[in-house]
Amino acid sequence: MICIQPDIKVVIFQRSLNKRTSVYPIFVLPISRTMNNQLLRYLLIAVIMAGCTSDTVLESYFSFPSEEWKRFENPEIKFDITGPGIFYNMWLEADYDVSLAPDVLAITVIMYTPSGEIRSRDLKLEFKDVDENSCPGRLRVMLRKDFAFAEKGLCSFEFENRSQNVVTPGMKRLGIILEKE
């Protein structure tokens, strides 16, 4: 008697379904191995694609020409926010020359969100006291924790130098890092 199974699409003799017969390994095992290999391939591709997403960290930097920050030049960094409602931790990162940077630098960071909000934060960057988030020559300061944008669009950060000096030597670059929660 011949029986046709629609999901496997192979003709198998009813009495040959016993694993001890010679027909079972010829028809059934290659099909099940092929199905397992395809499933394994799809799972592997899905894991690789999920692991390769670079959207978990967004970062952008502004480099100062000749490592000097002139007081009335306000650098700006822009991000394209594509996913509203996602929570970010925001960091300010400053790279500096250890021998030239001042002990303390007062700055203001102004954020212009895609929804039109303007948020500012005054900071005092202390270059001589290195904490666990920083290393010599690089300072990392938390700006905001668990911040979510209301709309997608262009978000910009503007940095104002609040120093009394016209030129602040030793500043290599400033950057903003957005880490998804």
Residue pairs with C-beta under 8 A, 6 or more apart in sequence:
1 13
1 14
2 11
2 13
2 14
3 11
3 12
3 13
3 14
4 11
5 12
8 28
8 31
10 27
10 28
10 31
12 23
12 27
12 28
13 23
15 21
16 22
16 23
16 24
17 24
18 24
19 25
55 82
55 83
55 180
56 179
56 180
57 177
57 178
57 179
57 180
58 79
58 88
58 177
58 178
59 93
59 175
59 176
59 177
59 178
60 77
60 78
60 79
60 175
60 176
61 77
61 93
61 173
61 174
61 175
62 75
62 76
62 77
62 159
62 173
62 174
62 175
63 172
63 173
64 75
64 171
64 172
64 173
64 174
67 97
67 100
67 169
67 170
67 171
67 172
68 167
68 168
68 169
68 170
68 171
69 75
69 161
69 167
69 168
69 171
70 161
70 166
70 167
70 168
71 161
71 163
71 165
71 166
71 167
71 168
72 161
73 161
74 158
74 159
74 160
74 161
75 158
75 159
75 174
76 156
76 157
76 158
76 159
77 156
77 157
77 159
77 174
77 175
77 176
78 154
78 155
78 156
78 157
79 154
79 155
79 156
79 157
79 176
79 178
80 153
80 154
80 155
81 114
81 149
81 151
81 152
81 153
81 154
81 155
82 152
83 152
84 114
84 148
84 149
84 150
84 151
84 152
85 148
85 149
85 150
86 148
86 149
86 180
86 181
87 146
87 147
87 148
87 180
87 181
88 144
88 146
88 147
88 148
88 149
88 178
88 179
88 180
88 181
89 142
89 144
89 145
89 146
89 147
89 178
89 179
89 181
90 142
90 143
90 144
90 145
90 147
90 176
90 177
90 178
90 179
91 133
91 140
91 141
91 142
91 143
91 176
91 177
91 178
91 179
92 109
92 123
92 140
92 141
92 142
92 143
92 174
92 175
92 176
93 138
93 139
93 140
93 141
93 174
93 175
93 176
93 177
94 125
94 127
94 138
94 139
94 140
94 141
94 171
94 173
94 174
94 175
95 137
95 138
95 171
95 172
95 173
95 174
95 175
96 127
96 137
96 138
96 139
96 170
96 171
96 172
97 137
97 169
97 170
97 171
97 172
98 127
98 136
98 137
98 170
99 170
100 169
100 170
101 127
101 169
101 170
101 171
102 127
102 163
102 165
102 168
102 170
103 126
103 127
103 128
104 124
104 125
104 126
104 127
105 124
105 125
105 127
105 161
105 162
105 163
105 168
106 122
106 123
106 124
106 125
106 162
106 163
107 122
107 123
107 125
107 159
107 160
107 161
107 162
108 120
108 121
108 122
108 123
108 159
108 160
108 162
109 120
109 121
109 123
109 143
109 157
109 158
109 159
109 160
110 118
110 119
110 120
110 157
110 158
110 159
110 160
111 117
111 118
111 119
111 120
111 121
111 143
111 155
111 156
111 157
112 118
112 155
112 156
112 157
112 158
113 119
113 149
113 150
113 151
113 155
114 149
114 150
114 151
114 152
114 153
114 154
114 155
115 149
115 150
115 151
115 153
117 150
121 143
121 144
122 162
123 141
125 139
125 141
126 139
127 139
130 136
130 139
133 140
133 141
133 142
134 140
140 177
143 176
146 181
149 155
157 176
159 174
161 168
